[in-house]
Amino acid sequence: MPQLLKKFENNQLTSSKFSISTGTGLSPDILNSLLAEEFDVAFCSKCRDDNLFEFTPISRQKMVLITPLNHPLANKTAVNLAETLPYP
């Protein structure tokens, strides 16, 4: 995202029409700020299933899970993220 935003900001056709600020945070906090109209657009993980926001995926990532050899998930070839919830 940083490279795309930089290109967008440096484009003379758009630079005078938009104000762009960046920051990081947890998705629930970002969505609460969006709901409070602190900004108009946000990039975050989808973490709500309601009709208050329109989510459009812009990217997908594979994640890797690393565990000790004796961990209950260690011998699985694939793990659903929900399966990791019981573990710190």
N, CA, C and O of each residue as an XYZ file, in Angstrom:
352
protein
N       0.789     -1.204      0.000
C       0.000      0.000      0.000
C       0.836      1.275      0.000
O       0.477      2.231     -0.689
N       1.947      1.325      0.755
C       2.703      2.579      0.777
C       3.147      3.054     -0.609
O       3.085      4.248     -0.902
N       3.594      2.128     -1.462
C       4.044      2.521     -2.800
C       2.875      3.038     -3.639
O       3.019      4.016     -4.372
N       1.724      2.385     -3.532
C       0.550      2.837     -4.289
C       0.092      4.219     -3.839
O      -0.258      5.065     -4.662
N       0.097      4.439     -2.537
C      -0.309      5.751     -2.029
C       0.650      6.843     -2.450
O       0.231      7.961     -2.751
N       1.937      6.527     -2.474
C       2.924      7.522     -2.889
C       2.708      7.916     -4.351
O       2.761      9.097     -4.693
N       2.464      6.926     -5.212
C       2.178      7.224     -6.619
C       0.917      8.069     -6.746
O       0.867      9.005     -7.544
N      -0.095      7.738     -5.961
C      -1.350      8.482     -5.997
C      -1.137      9.926     -5.551
O      -1.637     10.858     -6.181
N      -0.393     10.104     -4.465
C      -0.133     11.456     -3.952
C       0.695     12.286     -4.924
O       0.503     13.498     -5.020
N       1.613     11.649     -5.646
C       2.496     12.367     -6.565
C       1.850     12.635     -7.920
O       2.433     13.336     -8.747
N       0.678     12.102     -8.161
C      -0.023     12.311     -9.418
C      -0.635     13.712     -9.401
O      -1.454     14.019     -8.534
N      -0.250     14.550    -10.340
C      -0.716     15.944    -10.356
C      -2.218     16.059    -10.598
O      -2.822     17.071    -10.241
N      -2.831     15.038    -11.198
C      -4.272     15.087    -11.438
C      -5.073     14.875    -10.160
O      -6.211     15.334    -10.059
N      -4.487     14.181     -9.178
C      -5.234     13.864     -7.967
C      -4.705     14.553     -6.713
O      -5.438     14.683     -5.733
N      -3.473     14.986     -6.721
C      -2.856     15.477     -5.485
C      -3.587     16.665     -4.870
O      -3.597     16.798     -3.646
N      -4.189     17.520     -5.662
C      -4.875     18.687     -5.095
C      -6.308     18.373     -4.661
O      -6.951     19.202     -4.018
N      -6.811     17.194     -5.003
C      -8.194     16.850     -4.709
C      -8.360     15.965     -3.474
O      -9.472     15.797     -2.973
N      -7.255     15.400     -2.983
C      -7.344     14.444     -1.886
C      -6.339     14.769     -0.797
O      -5.252     15.284     -1.060
N      -6.719     14.462      0.415
C      -5.807     14.536      1.547
C      -5.613     13.113      2.047
O      -6.581     12.444      2.411
N      -4.381     12.651      2.067
C      -4.100     11.272      2.466
C      -3.251     11.284      3.723
O      -2.220     11.952      3.792
N      -3.707     10.529      4.720
C      -2.896     10.318      5.908
C      -2.831      8.814      6.145
O      -3.769      8.082      5.828
N      -1.732      8.371      6.695
C      -1.559      6.941      6.922
C      -1.268      6.682      8.386
O      -0.794      7.555      9.114
N      -1.559      5.479      8.791
C      -1.294      5.043     10.148
C      -1.542      3.552     10.234
O      -1.968      2.928      9.263
N      -1.281      2.995     11.373
C      -1.513      1.572     11.570
C      -2.352      1.368     12.820
O      -2.430      2.247     13.679
N      -2.961      0.231     12.912
C      -3.768     -0.092     14.078
C      -4.460     -1.418     13.895
O      -4.334     -2.061     12.853
N      -5.181     -1.818     14.897
C      -5.962     -3.043     14.830
C      -7.239     -2.788     14.047
O      -7.815     -1.703     14.129
N      -7.681     -3.777     13.295
C      -8.861     -3.612     12.447
C     -10.084     -3.093     13.194
O     -10.753     -2.199     12.675
N     -10.421     -3.605     14.395
C     -11.597     -3.053     15.086
C     -11.459     -1.559     15.389
O     -12.433     -0.813     15.290
N     -10.256     -1.124     15.757
C     -10.031      0.297     16.031
C     -10.151      1.128     14.759
O     -10.718      2.220     14.774
N      -9.617      0.610     13.667
C      -9.699      1.310     12.377
C     -11.161      1.460     11.963
O     -11.576      2.527     11.510
N     -11.935      0.396     12.117
C     -13.351      0.458     11.733
C     -14.144      1.393     12.636
O     -15.057      2.073     12.168
N     -13.811      1.436     13.918
C     -14.478      2.390     14.809
C     -14.171      3.820     14.400
O     -15.049      4.681     14.460
N     -12.935      4.088     13.984
C     -12.575      5.433     13.505
C     -13.305      5.764     12.215
O     -13.728      6.901     12.006
N     -13.449      4.782     11.366
C     -14.201      4.985     10.127
C     -15.663      5.270     10.440
O     -16.270      6.146      9.824
N     -16.229      4.543     11.385
C     -17.610      4.757     11.796
C     -17.789      6.145     12.415
O     -18.844      6.762     12.265
N     -16.768      6.630     13.104
C     -16.809      7.968     13.708
C     -16.513      9.064     12.686
O     -16.433     10.241     13.037
N     -16.352      8.676     11.424
C     -16.097      9.584     10.300
C     -14.798     10.364     10.459
O     -14.691     11.508     10.016
N     -13.816      9.737     11.094
C     -12.493     10.348     11.181
C     -11.769     10.270      9.840
O     -10.842     11.038      9.583
N     -12.194      9.342      8.988
C     -11.709      9.255      7.617
C     -12.758      8.559      6.768
O     -13.736      8.023      7.290
N     -12.552      8.570      5.458
C     -13.548      8.065      4.520
C     -13.280      6.654      4.026
O     -14.213      5.934      3.672
N     -12.017      6.253      3.999
C     -11.628      4.944      3.467
C     -10.600      4.336      4.407
O      -9.754      5.044      4.955
N     -10.674      3.033      4.590
C      -9.703      2.346      5.449
C      -9.291      1.031      4.795
O     -10.071      0.413      4.071
N      -8.077      0.620      5.057
C      -7.571     -0.668      4.604
C      -7.284     -1.502      5.836
O      -6.429     -1.147      6.647
N      -7.999     -2.617      5.980
C      -7.813     -3.471      7.154
C      -8.363     -4.859      6.838
O      -8.875     -5.107      5.746
N      -8.250     -5.745      7.800
C      -8.820     -7.081      7.661
C     -10.317     -7.020      7.934
O     -10.787     -6.216      8.738
N     -11.045     -7.878      7.256
C     -12.484     -7.933      7.513
C     -12.694     -8.609      8.857
O     -12.271     -9.746      9.062
N     -13.347     -7.907      9.766
C     -13.567     -8.487     11.089
C     -14.999     -8.278     11.562
O     -15.319     -8.550     12.719
N     -15.853     -7.799     10.678
C     -17.255     -7.579     11.041
C     -18.141     -8.105      9.938
O     -17.816     -7.987      8.756
N     -19.251     -8.679     10.319
C     -20.260     -9.126      9.362
C     -21.547     -8.354      9.618
O     -22.531     -8.897     10.120
N     -21.515     -7.098      9.267
C     -22.715     -6.279      9.389
C     -22.869     -5.454      8.118
O     -22.046     -5.549      7.207
N     -23.889     -4.671      8.059
C     -24.154     -3.870      6.859
C     -23.658     -2.443      6.981
O     -24.048     -1.592      6.181
N     -22.806     -2.155      7.961
C     -22.320     -0.790      8.140
C     -21.193     -0.441      7.180
O     -20.962      0.732      6.887
N     -20.489     -1.466      6.688
C     -19.327     -1.234      5.832
C     -19.401     -2.106      4.596
O     -20.011     -3.176      4.606
N     -18.781     -1.640      3.545
C     -18.603     -2.454      2.346
C     -17.146     -2.885      2.308
O     -16.246     -2.046      2.276
N     -16.913     -4.190      2.313
C     -15.553     -4.727      2.263
C     -15.254     -5.211      0.859
O     -16.048     -5.941      0.264
N     -14.117     -4.809      0.333
C     -13.652     -5.254     -0.971
C     -12.238     -5.792     -0.815
O     -11.319     -5.018     -0.548
N     -12.036     -7.109     -0.975
C     -10.676     -7.647     -0.843
C      -9.748     -7.054     -1.903
O     -10.101     -6.983     -3.080
N      -8.572     -6.633     -1.478
C      -7.585     -6.111     -2.426
C      -6.350     -6.993     -2.483
O      -5.498     -6.824     -3.355
N      -6.255     -7.951     -1.538
C      -5.074     -8.807     -1.480
C      -5.394    -10.038     -0.645
O      -6.253    -10.000      0.235
N      -4.701    -11.113     -0.929
C      -4.797    -12.323     -0.117
C      -3.376    -12.765      0.201
O      -2.469    -12.616     -0.618
N      -3.194    -13.305      1.388
C      -1.878    -13.760      1.809
C      -1.973    -15.159      2.378
O      -2.957    -15.513      3.029
N      -0.945    -15.953      2.130
C      -0.819    -17.226      2.814
C      -0.092    -16.959      4.119
O       0.836    -16.153      4.181
N      -0.529    -17.645      5.147
C       0.114    -17.497      6.447
C       0.776    -18.824      6.811
O       0.325    -19.893      6.400
N       1.833    -18.736      7.572
C       2.565    -19.921      8.003
C       2.443    -20.035      9.511
O       2.616    -19.054     10.235
N       2.146    -21.237      9.980
C       2.040    -21.499     11.406
C       3.269    -22.305     11.829
O       3.566    -23.348     11.246
N       3.966    -21.822     12.831
C       5.147    -22.508     13.351
C       4.840    -22.940     14.775
O       4.432    -22.132     15.609
N       5.042    -24.236     15.044
C       4.746    -24.782     16.371
C       5.909    -25.652     16.841
O       6.739    -26.071     16.034
N       5.971    -25.924     18.142
C       6.909    -26.935     18.626
C       6.516    -28.301     18.052
O       5.356    -28.506     17.694
N       7.454    -29.223     17.962
C       7.186    -30.542     17.385
C       6.085    -31.307     18.111
O       5.371    -32.093     17.488
N       5.938    -31.093     19.408
C       4.948    -31.844     20.177
C       3.606    -31.113     20.307
O       2.757    -31.533     21.093
N       3.405    -30.053     19.570
C       2.169    -29.273     19.633
C       1.038    -30.032     18.930
O       1.294    -30.720     17.941
N      -0.213    -29.924     19.418
C      -1.341    -30.626     18.790
C      -1.563    -30.282     17.319
O      -2.131    -31.093     16.586
N      -1.135    -29.117     16.871
C      -1.328    -28.738     15.457
C      -0.105    -29.042     14.589
O      -0.126    -28.794     13.384
N       0.954    -29.574     15.191
C       2.227    -29.723     14.483
C       2.170    -30.666     13.285
O       2.874    -30.433     12.303
N       1.369    -31.707     13.328
C       1.362    -32.701     12.247
C       0.319    -32.426     11.174
O       0.151    -33.238     10.263
N      -0.374    -31.318     11.257
C      -1.382    -30.978     10.241
C      -0.705    -30.339      9.031
O       0.277    -29.610      9.172
N      -1.230    -30.617      7.859
C      -0.691    -29.990      6.647
C      -1.372    -28.652      6.360
O      -0.828    -27.814      5.642
N      -2.569    -28.457      6.929
C      -3.280    -27.187      6.785
C      -4.048    -26.931      8.078
O      -4.541    -27.862      8.715
N      -4.142    -25.670      8.452
C      -4.821    -25.292      9.682
C      -5.731    -24.103      9.385
O      -5.310    -23.121      8.773
N      -6.970    -24.204      9.823
C      -7.892    -23.089      9.734
C      -7.543    -22.133     10.865
O      -7.220    -22.573     11.968
N      -7.603    -20.845     10.609
C      -7.238    -19.868     11.625
C      -8.044    -20.057     12.909
O      -7.532    -19.817     14.003
N      -9.286    -20.479     12.785
C     -10.122    -20.710     13.964
C      -9.537    -21.805     14.860
O      -9.746    -21.783     16.073
N      -8.808    -22.762     14.276
C      -8.201    -23.836     15.064
C      -7.092    -23.323     15.986
O      -6.725    -24.002     16.945
N      -6.567    -22.155     15.711
C      -5.474    -21.616     16.531
C      -5.986    -20.844     17.745
O      -5.204    -20.529     18.642
N      -7.278    -20.535     17.792
C      -7.825    -19.697     18.868
C      -7.591    -20.227     20.275
O      -7.381    -19.417     21.178
N      -7.613    -21.531     20.520
C      -7.402    -21.999     21.894
C      -5.966    -21.821     22.402
O      -5.709    -22.001     23.593
N      -5.038    -21.472     21.519
C      -3.625    -21.408     21.902
C      -3.151    -19.965     22.004
O      -3.541    -19.113     21.206
N      -2.290    -19.698     23.012
C      -1.777    -18.328     23.143
C      -0.828    -17.961     21.998
O      -0.310    -16.845     21.958
